[in-house]
């Protein structure tokens, strides 16, 4: 058995080793770095099943928690990073064209290495039990993502996306630090467990100030999870960023934000005086996020922007689960939804990258006639779209079903009804890509779509996970914390 913190040490060591290897290996292909990163992260993923969890779940004077929720999301981050690197290998020709350098692969090595350091930050976020550690892990993730979003320096869209992400990310960091300051001023603590103990003795007159600080923290985390009205950066950043980084942002960064949100809200939900106000705030955020995400996705013609707006909608579904956190099943429902969202979204991007390379763009029109050009990719996108929409016998259906069940158990009937209406609107914009693949004729310039063996394996794995868990969801629910 190994200590849990050794997992992050292994990931950071892997990143440093790859940086050194990239610096001194001038003749080695940069793709070798990606293969090494994938192999190393797979080894860490296997090691995560041999970790020794302490009885109280806490280590490092309460800074670091290693409960089952943390371990689940550490594995989540590792899998998301592996899939991102697989996408990055296929996307490399586009990066080489848009990153200046004298040699063919100059400047592209860090494109495979930076996600490894981001993964370490995500894993620390999953275990953070103190505001100071949450902030440090969050900044490691955010700063590395600033670089990755703006990585294609010859692309004006990528530079614009990086600039917007940097400015709004710095603003959200300011909100986060200011919120922590207020909470510390009212409780004298930064550890979440210590804050929970001090809430019961805080005078009622100080509750308003404490809620103000918590509200500032919620604003900052709302930016990270793309909840309305803090979501305005999403469509431009998702469209302008390199496609593998867009997938990383849409899945791993959002999931880590929800883990932090669960950790931060848990102490306050134990006090009735705060629980009612927090539930009301989460209901409002969920309703606004659902409406904005789904209505804005309907007119989109660019597939990456469509996925950007739909990711806002999915944040709304997850916020429904958080609003119903008083139900014992709500926590599992949120984690199950995130697990399904991982495979559904990455499957969409695994299809998008080869289509973009073959057709020269990522609009919905570039999917026209894909069923004839590549039946395998068309079927994979069909599975991904139907699961994202919530069609029965897919993991996406059970994800939404469990969220609505938790909401109904807590008496949030109007929010559940709004969620069902949002699902109905989601059918329209997800099925636009299906119509393009199966009913629209391909252009004269359209040809076959080649897929690398590694991407083909990842696609088969994601399709199998969506369909198997869509029939037997207990395979995943039995493993959830």
VENHU-V677826 format. One record per residue. RES is the residue in three letters. OMEGA is omega in whole degrees, -180 to 180 (none if undefined). Layout:
BEGIN
((RES	OMEGA) (RES	OMEGA))
END
This chain:
BEGIN
((UNK	-180) (UNK	177) (UNK	-176) (UNK	-178) (UNK	178) (UNK	-180) (UNK	178) (UNK	178) (UNK	179) (UNK	-179) (UNK	178) (UNK	178) (UNK	177) (UNK	179) (UNK	179) (UNK	178) (UNK	-180) (UNK	176) (UNK	178) (UNK	179) (UNK	180) (UNK	-178) (UNK	-172) (UNK	-179) (UNK	-176) (UNK	-175) (UNK	-178) (UNK	178) (UNK	180) (UNK	178) (UNK	177) (UNK	176) (UNK	179) (UNK	178) (UNK	177) (UNK	178) (UNK	179) (UNK	180) (UNK	-180) (UNK	180) (UNK	175) (UNK	178) (UNK	178) (UNK	178) (UNK	178) (UNK	179) (UNK	-178) (UNK	179) (UNK	177) (UNK	179) (UNK	-178) (UNK	-178) (UNK	178) (UNK	-176) (UNK	-178) (UNK	178) (UNK	-175) (UNK	174) (UNK	176) (UNK	178) (UNK	177) (UNK	178) (UNK	-165) (UNK	-180) (UNK	-177) (UNK	177) (UNK	-177) (UNK	177) (UNK	179) (UNK	-179) (UNK	179) (UNK	-176) (UNK	170) (UNK	177) (UNK	176) (UNK	-179) (UNK	179) (UNK	179) (UNK	179) (UNK	179) (UNK	177) (UNK	180) (UNK	177) (UNK	179) (UNK	175) (UNK	175) (UNK	-177) (UNK	179) (UNK	179) (UNK	-176) (UNK	-174) (UNK	-180) (UNK	179) (UNK	178) (UNK	-179) (UNK	180) (UNK	-173) (UNK	175) (UNK	-176) (UNK	177) (UNK	-180) (UNK	179) (UNK	-175) (UNK	-176) (UNK	-179) (UNK	177) (UNK	-177) (UNK	-178) (UNK	-180) (UNK	178) (UNK	178) (UNK	-173) (UNK	-177) (UNK	177) (UNK	179) (UNK	178) (UNK	175) (UNK	178) (UNK	178) (UNK	177) (UNK	178) (UNK	179) (UNK	176) (UNK	177) (UNK	180) (UNK	-178) (UNK	-175) (UNK	178) (UNK	180) (UNK	-177) (UNK	180) (UNK	179) (UNK	176) (UNK	-179) (UNK	-179) (UNK	179) (UNK	180) (UNK	180) (UNK	175) (UNK	178) (UNK	-173) (UNK	-178) (UNK	178) (UNK	178) (UNK	174) (UNK	-178) (UNK	-176) (UNK	-180) (UNK	-178) (UNK	-170) (UNK	-177) (UNK	-167) (UNK	177) (UNK	179) (UNK	178) (UNK	179) (UNK	179) (UNK	179) (UNK	178) (UNK	179) (UNK	-180) (UNK	179) (UNK	179) (UNK	-179) (UNK	180) (UNK	-176) (UNK	-178) (UNK	176) (UNK	177) (UNK	178) (UNK	180) (UNK	176) (UNK	176) (UNK	176) (UNK	-177) (UNK	-179) (UNK	-180) (UNK	177) (UNK	177) (UNK	-180) (UNK	178) (UNK	-180) (UNK	178) (UNK	179) (UNK	-179) (UNK	-175) (UNK	-175) (UNK	-177) (UNK	171) (UNK	177) (UNK	-176) (UNK	178) (UNK	178) (UNK	177) (UNK	179) (UNK	180) (UNK	-176) (UNK	-177) (UNK	-176) (UNK	-177) (UNK	179) (UNK	178) (UNK	-179) (UNK	-180) (UNK	-179) (UNK	-178) (UNK	-179) (UNK	179) (UNK	179) (UNK	178) (UNK	176) (UNK	177) (UNK	178) (UNK	177) (UNK	177) (UNK	176) (UNK	179) (UNK	176) (UNK	-179) (UNK	180) (UNK	176) (UNK	175) (UNK	-176) (UNK	-177) (UNK	179) (UNK	175) (UNK	177) (UNK	5) (UNK	-178) (UNK	-169) (UNK	-169) (UNK	179) (UNK	-167) (UNK	-173) (UNK	-179) (UNK	180) (UNK	180) (UNK	-178) (UNK	-175) (UNK	-178) (UNK	171) (UNK	-173) (UNK	177) (UNK	179) (UNK	174) (UNK	178) (UNK	179) (UNK	178) (UNK	-174) (UNK	-172) (UNK	-171) (UNK	-179) (UNK	179) (UNK	-180) (UNK	179) (UNK	177) (UNK	179) (UNK	176) (UNK	178) (UNK	180) (UNK	177) (UNK	-180) (UNK	-176) (UNK	-176) (UNK	-174) (UNK	179) (UNK	-176) (UNK	178) (UNK	178) (UNK	-180) (UNK	-177) (UNK	-178) (UNK	179) (UNK	-174) (UNK	-178) (UNK	-179) (UNK	179) (UNK	178) (UNK	178) (UNK	180) (UNK	180) (UNK	176) (UNK	178) (UNK	180) (UNK	-179) (UNK	-179) (UNK	-179) (UNK	-180) (UNK	178) (UNK	-178) (UNK	-177) (UNK	-176) (UNK	-176) (UNK	-179) (UNK	-179) (UNK	-179) (UNK	-174) (UNK	-176) (UNK	-173) (UNK	176) (UNK	175) (UNK	-172) (UNK	179) (UNK	176) (UNK	177) (UNK	178) (UNK	177) (UNK	179) (UNK	179) (UNK	177) (UNK	173) (UNK	179) (UNK	179) (UNK	173) (UNK	177) (UNK	177) (UNK	180) (UNK	177) (UNK	173) (UNK	178) (UNK	178) (UNK	177) (UNK	179) (UNK	-172) (UNK	176) (UNK	176) (UNK	-176) (UNK	-177) (UNK	-173) (UNK	-180) (UNK	178) (UNK	180) (UNK	179) (UNK	-179) (UNK	177) (UNK	-180) (UNK	179) (UNK	177) (UNK	177) (UNK	-180) (UNK	177) (UNK	-175) (UNK	-179) (UNK	-175) (UNK	179) (UNK	176) (UNK	177) (UNK	-179) (UNK	176) (UNK	175) (UNK	-176) (UNK	-175) (UNK	178) (UNK	177) (UNK	179) (UNK	179) (UNK	-176) (UNK	-175) (UNK	177) (UNK	179) (UNK	-178) (UNK	173) (UNK	177) (UNK	180) (UNK	179) (UNK	175) (UNK	-178) (UNK	177) (UNK	-178) (UNK	-180) (UNK	178) (UNK	-178) (UNK	179) (UNK	-178) (UNK	-179) (UNK	179) (UNK	179) (UNK	179) (UNK	179) (UNK	178) (UNK	175) (UNK	179) (UNK	-179) (UNK	-177) (UNK	-180) (UNK	178) (UNK	177) (UNK	179) (UNK	179) (UNK	178) (UNK	179) (UNK	-178) (UNK	170) (UNK	-179) (UNK	179) (UNK	178) (UNK	-178) (UNK	176) (UNK	178) (UNK	-180) (UNK	-179) (UNK	178) (UNK	-180) (UNK	177) (UNK	179) (UNK	179) (UNK	179) (UNK	178) (UNK	-180) (UNK	178) (UNK	179) (UNK	-172) (UNK	-179) (UNK	179) (UNK	177) (UNK	178) (UNK	177) (UNK	178) (UNK	179) (UNK	177) (UNK	178) (UNK	177) (UNK	-180) (UNK	178) (UNK	178) (UNK	178) (UNK	-175) (UNK	-173) (UNK	175) (UNK	-178) (UNK	173) (UNK	179) (UNK	177) (UNK	177) (UNK	-180) (UNK	-176) (UNK	-170) (UNK	-175) (UNK	179) (UNK	179) (UNK	178) (UNK	178) (UNK	-178) (UNK	-177) (UNK	-176) (UNK	178) (UNK	179) (UNK	-177) (UNK	179) (UNK	179) (UNK	180) (UNK	180) (UNK	-179) (UNK	177) (UNK	179) (UNK	177) (UNK	179) (UNK	179) (UNK	179) (UNK	-180) (UNK	-180) (UNK	178) (UNK	180) (UNK	-180) (UNK	-179) (UNK	-176) (UNK	-179) (UNK	180) (UNK	174) (UNK	177) (UNK	-179) (UNK	-177) (UNK	-179) (UNK	176) (UNK	180) (UNK	-177) (UNK	178) (UNK	-180) (UNK	-174) (UNK	178) (UNK	none))
END
